């Protein structure tokens, strides 16, 4: 729908005569509106013929809108009137003054409001705010707004408020997955893919309910249609487009470009628009499954590629591709025949394009989900180790580390974490086929000097009190004393604590020496050499 800025065009320089420039307010100021209602010749040359013919009735409607906006007959916490609010106010006003102008029906009143909104410049604006109906389907409620004497920015604020309120409804519904769309039911009503309402359920289609539809009126004139077009142009510019862009920006909507399809320049490629869906994974999967049901010989007719379908079936059974990839490749084979046709069915083109595009997104999204889950697991483990220090991991319902992450740690592939098994296995021996459950324990610690110092203190204290060497040997393997050089180890363990650990380990290894060697070391106050320690380790 083409955009048209009604507020930027006024009749032949008449804006100079207004008390307040309507372009700044997006509508006429009440004082200027009153002058026009009193005398259209003042600067109302752009008024439509049906406005001039019904000026008194329109003045009454405008006054009813003003009374509500000024708070005279306002409902609590409802700042902008709906049609029924204007209708009730108008009824009371007419009874109070014994007015001879006939009371309009609700449909006539709606047309009068649209007439006021369609003038150039407009007297009022029609806001269309998103709400939730009983069956969770998308509905838009009409609200009416105009500048008031006290708040001349009422229209600007009204549009901002409408966008905020509508976005809140969208966020809540996407978060809860309450989209009110049954794709299986909607698409199941047709058998041929060429008759499929593919755009049903897309954001741009659902959001088109924001426009006021001429079919909602029992009768309509050419003048009414002209007014409706003008009002809907304003709705497009100030509500539909901003809501769509904001939803994409906040990732409430998923927008998938089809520019590459349009560039193929086949018959009907210009009617392939970008796909915009509600960004709810389950809803997208349901929609994909419902559409994919039409990728079969009976539904696509002459565009079915039996050879490609058979080959893909074989690959699917061999687990070379998953079900989503199968559907994508099947759609690609059908699309290839469609793009070569002179006059392909538009619905079938849209169907295959959406299956290809959304299927590729689902495959990519699945990878992103796995990557995100791995990153979250890694982050959680680091936080856990930062709190606990040395961790003996056995696995539990409350705290589970994936085998993939454990293998990476034990192979030394996670830079921030040290890990070792008990009994000890070298990093090179940890294979994909290695059963991690065969180890009694797995020990983990962060490469953090504060935490490694605490672990050394605990091991040394235990050794000095009970001569228990178990924890000393765990730290020996964990820190890599037998395999790493000092410069590397000093990045995560302070030199003093490294020396202290080595001193206690030398004492522990003395137990493995013959009694006469131990006696000699005692009598000479000597210590085991590092070379001898390495020899005992290898033995």
N, C-alpha and C positions, 0 to 999 in steps of 0.2 A: 504494500500500500504506500503510495507516495506521501511524503511528508509535506506539510504546509503549515507555516507559522502564522496563524491568524493574528497574533498579538503584534507582529511586526509590520502589518499592513493596515493603514487607516486611510480613510477617504481623503484624497487630494489635500494633504497637508493639514487636515483637521486636528491633528494631534496638538497643534500649536494653540488651539482654542480650549482644550480640556484643562480643568483645574489641576488634575494630576495625570501625568502621562500614563495611559493604560498599558503601554508596553512594559513599564516597570512593575506593574501590579498583575500583569497577564489578563486583566479585565478592567472594566470601567469602575471608577470610584463611585460610591453611592451618590455623591452630589452631582456628578456628571450624568449618571443614569437618570436621576430625578429631572434634570433639565431636559433630557431627550424625551422622557415620558410625558412631560408637560408640553413640549413643543418640538416635534421631530424636525422642523425646519432649521433649528439652531445649528446642529452639526450632526444630523442623523441621515445624511444623504446616502449612506451605504446600507441603510436598513432595507431588509427584504420587504416585498409587497405584502406578504401574509403577516409580517410583524405590524406594519402600519394599519392593516385592517383589524387587528386584534390587540391594539396597543393597551386598551384599558384592562382587558383580562390578563395580559402579560404583566402589566404593572402590579396587579394584585398578587400574581404568583411571585414576582420578584420581591415584593414587600413581605410575603410570607416567609421566603427564604431568609430575608434580612432579620425578621423578628426571631426566628429560630437561632440564627448565628449570634445574635446579640444576647441570647439567653432568656428571652421573654417566655418562650414555651418549650424550652429545651428539656429533653430527657436526661436524667443523671448520667454522666460519663459518656454521653454520645454527643460529640461536638459538631457533627455535620448531619443535616436532616436527610432522611430517606423520603421517598415519594409519599408514603402514608403520613409522615409527619407534616409535610406541606399540605396534604389533602385535609387533614384534621384542622390545621390552623386556618386554612382557607374557609372551611365550613363554619367555624366559630366566628370568623371575621365577617362573613356574609350575613350570618344571623344577627350579629350585633348592629350592623348598619342598614339592615333591610335592603340589601343590594339586589338590583334587578338583573344584573348579568348572571346568566344561568351557571349553576355549579357544574364544572366539567367532570366527566368520568375520570377514573384513574388513568385510562389510556390517553384521553385528551390532555390531561394534566402532564403526563410524561412528554407528550409531543410539544406542549408549551414550554416545558423546561429545556427541551432540546433546542427549540426555537431560540430561546434566550441565550443558550450556549453557542449557537451557530452564527450569531451576528458578528460583525467585524467593526470594532472590537467586541468581544463577548461581554454579556452582562454577568453571566455565571459560568461555572465550569462543572462538568459532570465527572466526578471521581468514581472509579470502579475498583472497589476493594475486595480482595480475595477472602472468602470465608469457607467454612466447611458445612456441607449439607448433611442430612441424616444418613445418607448412604456413603459418606466420605468422598463423594465426587466433587470436582472443582466447580465452584459457583462464584460469581462476582456480584456484589451488591452495589447499586448505584447510590452515591451520596452527592449532595449538591453544595457548592461553596461559591462565595463571592467576597470581594473586599468589603469590610465594614468601616464605618466612620472611625471606630476606635482601633481596629486592627486592619490596616489596609494591605498587609502582607498575607492575609488569610488564605488566598489561593496558593501562594508559594508554599506556605506551611502545610496546607492541606495535601498537596501532592507529595511532599516529603513524608508526612505522616502516613499516607496511604501506602507508599512504597515500603516504609518500615513495618507497618502492620501486616502487609501481604507477605513480606519476606519472613516475618516471624512465623506465620502460618505455614509457609513452605518449609522452613527449617524443622519445625516440630513434626510435620508430616513425613518428611524424608527420614528424620531420625527414628521415628516410630514405624516407618514402613507402611503407613496408612495412605496409600495412593488411590484407593477406591477403583482400581482398574483390574478387571479379570480378563487377561489376554486370551486364555484358553477359550473362554466363552465368546468373547468378541470375534476372534478369528475363526472359531469353530463353526460359525454360521455360514461360511462359504466353503466350497469344495475346490474351485479353480483359483490358482494363484493370481491369475489375471484380474480377478474380482476382489482381491484382498485389500481391505482398507489399511494399508501398511502404515500410514502416518498416524493412525489412531493411537493415542497414548503417548505420542511424542510431546515434548514440552511445548514446542511452537504451536502444535495443534490444540492442545489442552488450553494453552494460554490465550488462544484466539477467542475463547469464551468471554474475554474481557471486553470485546466489542459489543455494542448494542446491535442486535440483529433485527433487521426489518421484518423477519418472520414472526417476531413477538407481538406485532400489531395486527389487529383484525382487518384494518384497511389502511392504506397509505397512499399519499399523493406524491407527485414529482417533487413538490416543494419539501415535503417531509423527507424524501430520499436525499435531497441535496443537503438538508440540515444534518441528517444522519451521517453522511459522508464526511462532512466538516468536523463534526464532533468526534467521529472515530479516528480521523486523522490526528486530532489533538491527543486522543487516548493512546494512539500508537507512539507518538513522539514523547509524551510525558509519562507514560506508565508502562505500556507493553515493552518497548525497547529497553528502558532503564531496568525493569524487572528481569528481563532476559539476560542482560549483560551483568547485572549484579549477581544473579544466580550462578552464572558461569564463573564469575570472579571468586565467589565463595565456595565453588565446587559443589553447590547444591544441585546444579545441572551438569551433566556430562556432555561436552560438545566435541564431536568427532568431525574433522574436516573431510569433505568429499571433493576437494579441489582437483585432486589427481584424476578422479573419475570424469569430472567436467572437461578436463583438458583432453580427454580421449576423443571428444568431438564426434560422437556417434549420434544417431537419430534419437532425440529425447534426452541427451546428456545435459542440456541446459535446464532440465526440470529436476535434476538430482541435487537437492539442497543439502547443506550440512545436517548431520544427525544430532539432535539435542534431546537427551533422555534425562529422566529423573535419576540422580546419582545414588541409587540404592541397589547394592549388589544383587540382592535376592530378586528384586523386581526386574532388573536387567536380565538375569538368568531365566526367569519365567517368560519374559517377552521373547528372548532368543529361542527358547525351546518351542514356544507356540508358533513362531514364524518358521522355524526349521522343519516343522512337521509338513510344510508344503513343498519341501525339496524331494519330490517323488514324481515318478513318471505320470501318474494320473492327474497330478495337479499342474505340472508345467507344460504338458503336451509335447509339441514338436521340439521344444528346446531342451528336452531331456537328453543327457549324454550317457547312454547305457554303458559304453566301454569305460569311461572315466569312473562311473559309479561302481562298476565291478572291481576295478583296480583299487579303488579307495576302500572298498569293503574288505579286500584281502589284506591291505595294510592295517586296517582297523583291527581285524582279527589277530594279526601278528603283533599287535601292540606297538606298531611303529608310529602310529598317530593316535591321539585320544579322540573322544567323541566330538569335542568342539572343533578340532582341526579337521576332522572328517567332514563336518558340516560346512566349514569355510571353503575347503577345497572343492566340495560338491557344488557350492554356490558359484565358485570361480569358474568351474567348467560350464555351468549353465549361462553365466554372465558372458562368457566368451562368445557363445552362439548368439546371445541377445544383442551384443554390441556390433555384430556383423549383419544383423537383420535390417531390412529397410524400414520397418515400422514395428518395433518391439512393444509389447504391452507395458505401459508405464508402471503399473503395479508390480509386475514381475521384475522389472529393472530395479525398482526401489527395494523389493524384497531381497534380491541377491546382493545388492550393494550393502544393505544393512547387515545381512548375515556375514559378509566378508569383513566389514569394518568393525562391527561389534564383536565378532568372533576373535579377530586379531587383538582387540582391546582386552577381551576376557583372558586371552592367553598371556598377554603382557601384564595384566592386572594380577593374575595368579602368581607370576614371578615376583612382582612387586610385593604381594602379600607375604610370600615366603621370605623375601629379603627383609621386609619390615619385621616379621616375627623373629628372624634370626638376630636382627639388630636389637630388638627389645630384650631378647633372651640374654644377649651379650651384656647389655646395659644393666640388666637385673643382676647378673652374676657378679659384675664388677662392684655393684653397690653392696651385695651380700658379702663379698670377700673383704671389702673395705670395713665392714662392721665386725666380721668374725676373725679376721686375720688368717691363721692357718686353718684350713678346712679339710676334715676327713670326710670324703663323700662316699656314700653308699647308695644313694637314691632313696627317695621317699615320695609319698603322695603330695606332701606339702612343698617339696622342693625337688624338682626334676630337671636335670641338665640333659639336653639331647646328646645322643652318641656322636653326632656330627661335630658338635662343639667340643666335646671331650677329646675326640681324636685329634682335632686341631691343636688343642692345648698340649696334649701329651707329645705331639710331634714338634712342639715349639713354634707353632704358626700363629699363636695369639700373643702379640708383643707385650701386653700388660700383665700376663698371667704365667706363673710357673706351675708345672704339674708333673707328677710322677706316680707310678703304680707301685703296689706292694703285693707280691714280690716285684722287684724292680725289672722293668723292661726298657730297653733303650728306645729313644724316639724313632729310630729307623725301623725297629721291629713292630711298631704299631701300624698294622695294615688295615685296610677296609674290612678284611675278613676276620680280624682279631676280635675274639669275644671278650668284651670289657667286663662282663659279669664273671669271668674266670679269675679275676684279680680279687684279693681279699679287700683291699682298700685302694682308693685313689685320693691323693693329697693335692691340694691346690692352695696357692697363695699369690697375692698381688706382688708385683715388683715395686715394693714400697719399703724404703729403709726403716720406717717406723714399725711396720708390721713384721719385717724380717728380724729386726732387733728383738721384738717381743717374743717371737718364736724361738730364737736362740736362747734368750733368758730362760724360757720355760724348759727347753731341752737340757740345758746345763744344770739348772736347779734340780731337775728330776734325776739326772745322772749323779750329781754330787750327794744327793740324799739317799738314793736307793741303788746306785750303780746300774740303773736301767739305761741301756744304750739305744733302745729302739727309736726314740724320737731323734737322737743324734744322727742315726743312719738315714732316717727319713729326710732330714734337712740336707744331709750330705748328697743324697740323690736329687732332691728337689732343687738345690742351688747349683748342682752340676759341678761339684768340687773336682771330680775326676775327669771332666771333659771340657770345662770352660777355663779361660785364663783369668787372672786376677782383675785385669782392667774391665773385663766384661761383667764380672760378678760385683765389682765395687759400684756399679750403677744402681744396684738394688739392695746391697748389704754393706753397711759401714765397715771400713777396714778393721776397726777394733773388734767388732763382733765376728768378722770373718776369722781373725786370729784366735779369738776365744773359742770358736767352734772347732777350729783345727786342733787347738791345744787339747780339748776334751776328747776329740776323736783319736788323737795319738795315744792318750791314756787308755781309751777303750780298746784300741787295736793291740795294745801290749798283752792283753789276755790271750791273744792268738800266738804269742811267741813261746819258745821253749822256756822252762823254768830257769835254766842257767842264764839265758839272755836277759830275762826279766831281772834276775838277781844282779847281773852286771850293770844294767841300767840304773838300778836302785843304788848300788854301792858307789857308782861314779856320778850320780845325779845327772844322768844323761837323758835325752829324749829320743824318741824314734825320728829318724830322718823322713822327709817327705817322700824320698825315693822308696824307703822301706814300706811306708804306708801304702803307696801305689802298688807295690809288689803284693802286699797282703790283700788289697782290694781285688786284684786280678785273680788271686788264688781262691 
